[in-house]
Amino acid sequence: MENSAAVSPRQKFVQCLRGPRLYKMAYTEWGDPHNGKVLVCAHGLTRVGRDFDFLAARMAGEYRVVCPDVLGRGHSDWLQDPSGYQIPAYAADMVTLIARLDAQELHWLGTSMGGLIGMAIASLPDTPIRRLVLNDVGPVITVQSLERIAQYVGAAPAFPSLEVAEQYIRLVSAPFGDLTDDQWRHLTVHSVRTLPEGGYRMHYDPALAEPFRAAYGGGQDITLWPIYEAIACPTLVVRGALSDLLTPATHAEMGARGPRATTVEIPRVGHAPMFMIDEQVRPVHDFLLGA
C-alpha cells in the first residue's frame, strides 16, 4: 500500500437526500480503495476535508481514509434551506456515506463539529463506529468559544489574492498554533474558492451561520452529556492545551464518564489541533491501531 496510486488522494461524491432534493457530498479518499478498514475524518464548522491531508497520508498504509466535505463546505453542494445545517441532518448524511463505503471496520475522527457528528452516530444502538477520536470537542461547549466562533462564521469577505486570504485565515485560525508557512498555505488553498470575476472567498456557504446563531445564541454553555454517556466504543479525546471550547475540567470528566475515554493534551495549541506534525498524529495513530 505504499505505491503512489494508493497514497494519492481521490476525489469522489455521494448523493444525500434532504427533503425533496438530492445533494452531492464530496469526499477525498486515501489508501487502498479495497481496504475494508476505514477511517472517516470529519472537519470543523467552517473547515473542509482537505484539512486532514497530512494525517490521511500517514494513516493510508493501514486504512482507507475518507475525508468528507460536509454539505455546505468545500466541493459539496450548498443547501437551498440553510435550516438543514444541523448535527442530526449531518449525521444522516454520514450514514449515507458509510453505507457507500461498505466498511468491515469503521473508525471515526472528528474535529469540533465533526466530533459532534461522530458522537451522535457512536451513541446510537448498533452503531458502525468501533473506535472514536474526538478532537477538541466534548459534551460541554463553552459559551466563550461559541461567542468567538460567532464573530467570524458566515462572514463572506472577498480576497483579491491568496496572500490576502492567507492573512485572514491566519487571523481567524490563530488557535491552530504555530504552523509553518507551507502548512498555512496548504490550509488557505483548500479553504477558499476562486470567484468567476477574480479573487477568492471562503469555501463554505455563509448561510450556515443562521442555524448556528439560532442554536447557540442563548448565552450559555451547550451540554450534551446524555449523548456522550451512551457511547460504548473505545474513545480518545484530544484537547488543545489552550482551547476555549473543551475545558480541562470537561476533558478530565470525559475520562471518568461514559466510555471513560483516553485523554491526551496537545501543548501550544488552542482550538483545535490540526494533526500536521508527528507530535499530534502519533497518539491518534497509536490509539486507533491499538498500540
VEXVO-816374 format. One line per field, with one value per residue (C-alpha): residue in one letter; x, y, z; residue number from 0. Coordinates in steps of 0.05 Angstrom, whole numbers. Layout:
BEGIN
r <- (A  ...)
px <- (X  ...)
py <- (Y  ...)
pz <- (Z  ...)
k <- (NUM  ...)
END
This chain:
BEGIN
r <- (M  E  N  S  A  A  V  S  P  R  Q  K  F  V  Q  C  L  R  G  P  R  L  Y  K  M  A  Y  T  E  W  G  D  P  H  N  G  K  V  L  V  C  A  H  G  L  T  R  V  G  R  D  F  D  F  L  A  A  R  M  A  G  E  Y  R  V  V  C  P  D  V  L  G  R  G  H  S  D  W  L  Q  D  P  S  G  Y  Q  I  P  A  Y  A  A  D  M  V  T  L  I  A  R  L  D  A  Q  E  L  H  W  L  G  T  S  M  G  G  L  I  G  M  A  I  A  S  L  P  D  T  P  I  R  R  L  V  L  N  D  V  G  P  V  I  T  V  Q  S  L  E  R  I  A  Q  Y  V  G  A  A  P  A  F  P  S  L  E  V  A  E  Q  Y  I  R  L  V  S  A  P  F  G  D  L  T  D  D  Q  W  R  H  L  T  V  H  S  V  R  T  L  P  E  G  G  Y  R  M  H  Y  D  P  A  L  A  E  P  F  R  A  A  Y  G  G  G  Q  D  I  T  L  W  P  I  Y  E  A  I  A  C  P  T  L  V  V  R  G  A  L  S  D  L  L  T  P  A  T  H  A  E  M  G  A  R  G  P  R  A  T  T  V  E  I  P  R  V  G  H  A  P  M  F  M  I  D  E  Q  V  R  P  V  H  D  F  L  L  G  A)
px <- (0  60  52  33  -35  -55  -28  -51  -120  -180  -240  -308  -381  -442  -515  -552  -627  -652  -727  -748  -677  -612  -547  -476  -429  -356  -303  -229  -206  -136  -105  -124  -196  -210  -188  -247  -215  -240  -223  -272  -243  -296  -277  -300  -355  -323  -268  -260  -239  -170  -151  -133  -85  -24  -57  -90  -24  5  -53  -64  -19  -68  -135  -177  -181  -244  -248  -316  -334  -397  -454  -445  -369  -313  -334  -402  -468  -498  -568  -627  -655  -600  -640  -614  -543  -551  -518  -576  -580  -504  -506  -558  -514  -455  -496  -508  -433  -418  -466  -429  -362  -385  -334  -318  -289  -303  -263  -282  -240  -278  -253  -302  -367  -341  -333  -404  -427  -385  -414  -485  -472  -430  -484  -536  -553  -518  -471  -420  -365  -315  -265  -277  -228  -257  -212  -221  -295  -339  -406  -397  -386  -368  -405  -337  -320  -389  -382  -313  -338  -399  -353  -329  -376  -417  -372  -361  -302  -273  -198  -161  -104  -84  -36  -92  -136  -79  -72  -146  -142  -81  -120  -185  -149  -93  -113  -87  -19  49  41  95  87  75  22  -15  -12  -39  -98  -110  -111  -164  -204  -221  -257  -240  -292  -314  -297  -229  -207  -228  -280  -282  -301  -366  -438  -444  -516  -493  -485  -560  -576  -511  -531  -602  -580  -521  -542  -571  -512  -496  -456  -484  -489  -493  -475  -531  -505  -433  -454  -489  -423  -393  -335  -263  -254  -196  -205  -151  -150  -111  -78  -101  -171  -230  -281  -261  -242  -192  -250  -294  -234  -218  -291  -295  -243  -288  -357  -390  -337  -283  -241  -166  -147  -89  -69  -30  15  18  -48  -118  -180  -161  -100  -92  -52  1  61  83  75  0  -11  26  -26  -82  -44  -27  -98  -132  -85  -88  -15)
py <- (0  46  57  127  105  81  142  197  227  211  259  225  243  211  234  252  261  325  334  334  343  305  339  318  309  308  266  254  182  158  89  22  31  -42  -38  -56  -20  52  116  174  243  297  371  431  481  524  477  424  352  370  394  321  311  302  254  216  206  179  131  108  47  18  48  72  143  182  257  286  359  366  395  470  465  452  416  394  425  483  472  512  515  534  507  439  457  420  360  309  322  317  251  224  246  209  146  150  157  99  55  74  55  -15  -16  -80  -39  35  84  158  220  285  356  402  396  332  304  322  285  225  228  229  166  130  139  101  27  -17  39  21  62  16  69  143  202  268  326  385  375  342  343  414  470  535  600  634  591  599  675  672  629  674  733  704  648  670  728  729  775  776  769  798  746  683  723  766  705  672  734  727  652  660  711  673  606  630  578  524  541  553  523  530  576  515  489  556  559  488  506  570  537  488  538  586  582  623  673  679  754  740  737  688  675  624  554  549  574  637  618  562  617  625  559  564  630  607  544  572  643  631  659  595  531  474  409  340  291  241  232  223  174  130  118  49  42  57  133  181  255  302  372  433  457  529  510  554  502  439  458  419  400  372  337  302  285  251  202  183  181  145  108  130  159  160  234  269  343  377  434  504  495  521  501  456  411  402  337  365  343  277  301  307  248  197  189  183  131  90  93  73  16  -8  6)
pz <- (0  -6  -81  -104  -130  -60  -24  -73  -56  -99  -104  -100  -88  -56  -62  2  7  40  35  -38  -65  -73  -57  -75  -16  -36  -2  -10  -5  11  13  -17  -44  -28  44  89  148  141  179  169  186  195  198  238  226  171  150  95  88  60  130  142  84  129  176  119  83  148  160  88  97  148  128  71  97  78  89  71  58  100  58  50  51  2  -61  -33  -53  -13  16  -10  60  110  169  147  170  236  270  264  189  181  218  170  111  141  149  74  63  110  70  6  38  58  114  151  208  216  258  265  278  285  297  334  293  262  332  349  287  309  380  351  309  361  414  372  383  332  313  259  295  331  353  363  366  389  372  419  430  481  516  542  492  526  514  506  446  416  420  388  330  321  308  242  219  160  143  68  54  -16  -23  -82  -75  -39  2  30  41  79  124  142  154  198  239  250  256  303  356  308  335  304  235  182  123  78  125  127  51  46  90  51  -17  5  47  -10  -76  -138  -159  -232  -231  -200  -128  -74  -20  37  14  53  49  92  106  153  205  210  246  285  316  327  363  402  415  484  523  559  552  510  549  515  570  555  484  508  562  511  474  488  438  457  454  452  469  444  474  453  517  503  479  498  474  512  583  626  673  618  587  653  665  597  622  681  649  590  550  600  545  540  545  511  513  457  481  449  411  423  384  351  336  261  260  213  255  284  355  343  297  340  396  346  305  368  395  331  318  389  406)
k <- (0  1  2  3  4  5  6  7  8  9  10  11  12  13  14  15  16  17  18  19  20  21  22  23  24  25  26  27  28  29  30  31  32  33  34  35  36  37  38  39  40  41  42  43  44  45  46  47  48  49  50  51  52  53  54  55  56  57  58  59  60  61  62  63  64  65  66  67  68  69  70  71  72  73  74  75  76  77  78  79  80  81  82  83  84  85  86  87  88  89  90  91  92  93  94  95  96  97  98  99  100  101  102  103  104  105  106  107  108  109  110  111  112  113  114  115  116  117  118  119  120  121  122  123  124  125  126  127  128  129  130  131  132  133  134  135  136  137  138  139  140  141  142  143  144  145  146  147  148  149  150  151  152  153  154  155  156  157  158  159  160  161  162  163  164  165  166  167  168  169  170  171  172  173  174  175  176  177  178  179  180  181  182  183  184  185  186  187  188  189  190  191  192  193  194  195  196  197  198  199  200  201  202  203  204  205  206  207  208  209  210  211  212  213  214  215  216  217  218  219  220  221  222  223  224  225  226  227  228  229  230  231  232  233  234  235  236  237  238  239  240  241  242  243  244  245  246  247  248  249  250  251  252  253  254  255  256  257  258  259  260  261  262  263  264  265  266  267  268  269  270  271  272  273  274  275  276  277  278  279  280  281  282  283  284  285  286  287  288  289  290)
END
